[in-house]
Amino acid sequence: MFHKPLLVLFFSFIISISWSQNHEVCFTFDDLTFVPYSHQDIGFQQMMTAKLLETLKENDIPAIGFVNETKLYQEGSLDEQRVGLLKEWLAQGFELGNHTFSHANYHQVGFEKYTQDILQGERVAKPLLEEFGRHYKYFRHPYLRIGRSKAAHDSLNLFLASHGYQEAPVTIDNEDYLFAAAYDKALASEDEGLQSKVGSAYIRYMEKKLLYYQQMSNKLFDRNIKQILLLHANALNADFLDALAEMYRQNGYTFISLEEALEDPAFNTPISKYGDWGISWLDRWALSLGKGGEFFEGDPRTPRFIRDLLK
């Protein structure tokens, strides 16, 4: 028979294994080729893209980037240097997905214009993936707008399926773009102290967001589902991705691909509530399950000093 101390150690070991197995996250990056803010020169974007991809490789993160093909053009002509940024993602072994041509808002432009924007957004990247022996199969909704009604959502999903696309949801939403805009100001002013302050605040904020959505998952599903994190391709994430990855590891997470994340049965949860929302799928499922009010309390906010920097 086991002695009591051994039993305690045994069950602690089993619990720790179960806990770690349920902590998985996919890193996804929107708005490729890059979000430059004030740094429009291609040299800066190449440098930051290289740093971002190198850090992903060092941390063994199988990320995917979602492309707005409008960013491949300069003065109406295809810019091979910007196409080269996408080639670098593929050459390093990462996935790419469609994020529409112009980052259109489905709720504003309607079905016809939106679906045309999706098709226009695959003219360069789709054959590029085929050159690398891959398929352009994932679609991410700009602004996380999926349709104001069930009919609008269903119509879009039918269109996506008929063109070989699978919806790429988000479970951990956040305002990394506000931190990135503030960080760009710190870079432009060469204020290293402010750069560090913004970056440190960003990691703290992202940890709070992680724990918030992890708690929401446990409330909805009695477990922590495979999470999908929304990020953007920008200088902030290039410079602080290593710290972000370490924060996730400290919280017990391992990194998985989008394909692995979507194997979680939680992503089959029906959505029955619609509105003019750009929100996490965990929020959508909660609303569809009749949650409200207190259920959504505690959502972390972007610090005031970040918003003040953007005024």
Buried (B, 14 or more C-beta within 10 A) or exposed (E): EEEEEEEEEEEEEEEEEEEEEBBBBBBBBBBBBBBBBEBEEBEBBBBBBBBBBBBBBEBEBBBBBBBBBBBBBEEEEEBEEBBBBBEBBBEBEBBBBBBBBBBBBBBEBEBEEBBBBBBBBBEBBBEBBEEEEEEBBBBBBBBBBBBBEEEBBEBBBEBBEEBEBBBBBBBBBBBBBBBBBBBBBBBEEEEEEBBEBBBEBBBEBBBBBBEBBBEBBEEBBEEBBBBBBBBBBBBBBBBBBBBBBEBBEEEBBEBBBBBEBBEBEBBEBEBEBBEEBBBBBBBBBBBBBEBEEEBBEEEBEBBEEBEEBEE
